[in-house]
Amino acid sequence: MTNTTLSESQKAPSFCLPDQTTGTICLKDFRGKWLVLYFYPRDNTEGCTREAREFSALKEELAKEDAVVIGVSKDSVSSHQKFIREQELALTLLSDEDTSVHRQYGVWRTKKNYGKEYMGTVRSTFLIDPEGVVKKIWDNVKTPGHAGKVLEILREIKAN
């Protein structure tokens, strides 16, 4: 069950966002490949760092499955550059400062912390097939071991 506005087997919403190299990356750039698109709250925080490191560690294994991993947060391009450099990440990170893509994917939602409500990123991952269709959604992700689970599900889906 997921609380995102998207559902599995739907076409993934199109987007173009700046990456850490100040280039622009678009969903259409991944036609013909599997895309692991993950949304995370903030650079250089404990859970987000763990998730990014796990995906970085599995980059080659995912590449063998013809999959690319892209992380998205509302942090700036310069924040992403620093995060990648300091954590030695092997990832492409996209900057969605106005949260427009977060909203398209339904991950910008009301969160609660210590009795206060605020808008924020709900950690979520979307597995998008080579035709641009959402095949699997992980909503409200817990980071430990998540990247490995994504790889496992990708292999299962491809085998069927």
Buried (B, 14 or more C-beta within 10 A) or exposed (E): EBEBBBEEEEEBBEBEBBBBEEEEBEBEEBEEBBBBBBBBBBBEEEBBBBBBBBBBEBBEBBEEBEBBBBBBBBBBBEBBBBBBEEBEBBBBBBBBEEBEBBBBBBBBBEBEEEEEEEEBBBBBBBBBBEEBEBBBBBBEBEBEEBBBBBBEBBBEBEEE
